Amino acid sequence: MPECANCGAFVTRAYVRVFTPDEVENPRVCPRCDDLVRDGATVRKARAPRNR
């Protein structure tokens, strides 16, 4: 099962298909990673807190 490379949380295969390159099985960050966001090909610290 795919999981977030940052926090280890479970992610769906649909999430992986949409948010990761074809050759990557585990996304770098997921919606549960409050302090990190995807920024193009990299991951960066969030500029503002993410609200749930």
N, C-alpha and C positions, 0 to 999 in steps of 0.2 A: 504494500500500500504506500502511496506517496505521502511524504511528510515535509513540513517546512524545514529548510536547512538551518534557519535561525533559531526557532523555538521548539521544533520537534512535533508540532501539532499536526494532526491528520488534515489533509486537504483532499478534495475529490479529484478524480481523474479529469473531470470537466474543467476544474480550476487550473490544473496543470496544463491541459491542452490550450487554454486561452492565454495564460500568463507566463508561460515559459517557452524558450526555444525548443525546437523539435528534438534535439539531442540531449536535453536536460530532463531528468525524471522528478527531481525535487525542487520546488520553487525556492528562491533565495529568501523571500519574506512572504507572509500570508496576512490576511485581514486581522489576525489575532496579535500580530507584532505591533504594539502600540507606538514604539519609538522609532521604527524604521519604515521607509517607503521605497518603492521602486522608482528609479529615475533613469529612464533609458536603459542602458546596458549595465547600470550600476545600482547599488543600494546606498541610500543616505539616511542620516538621522532626520526625523520629521522636524520641520520648522516650528510647528505648533502642535499641541496635543490633539490627538484624534478623538473625537467624541463618538460614543457608541449609542 
